[in-house]
Amino acid sequence: MGSVHPRVLAALGRALSLELTSVQQYITHACLADLWQLNEPAALFRSEAGAEMQHSERIIQCMLSLGVAPASSQLRPVSSAEDLEGLLLADIQLENDLIFHYTESMRFCLLISDHLHANFFKSLLEEEQQHAAELVKWLKVLQES
């Protein structure tokens, strides 16, 4: 198990909160898209929720391996909107918050020479950057049509 810096444990808890917030938001956006009869966007939002749930599971596994009980500190309220563009903008903001958190967490781990957790946060960071890029691309296509 080993000793882990308390700030790394806090970063894991915050990461879990952000990921579970993302799951909640993407599922809500999928349901809104269903209400608006936008089947393809609904399916894409559900797929994103699944990816964020996998991130949550990885974080929980990491926390358990460190001997700490998984606990998210606080879920944010879901950001909603009146149209698909607004939903995408809200999702991009949440992805950017995750990117910022993982960047800072990785940097701190590198600063204290915790390469195991730096790599853990780096892998999540790279996946969130990909999610954000896909959402930005989707938004751009939507705005151009």
ABEGO torsion letter per residue (X at the ends): XEBBBAAAAAAAAAAAAAAAAAAAAAAAAAAAAAAAGBAAAAAAAAAAAAAAAAAAAAAAAAAAAAGBBBBBABBBBBBBBABAAAAAAAAAAAAAAAAAAAAAAAAAAAAAGBAAAAAAAAAAAAAAAAAAAAAAAAAAAAAAX
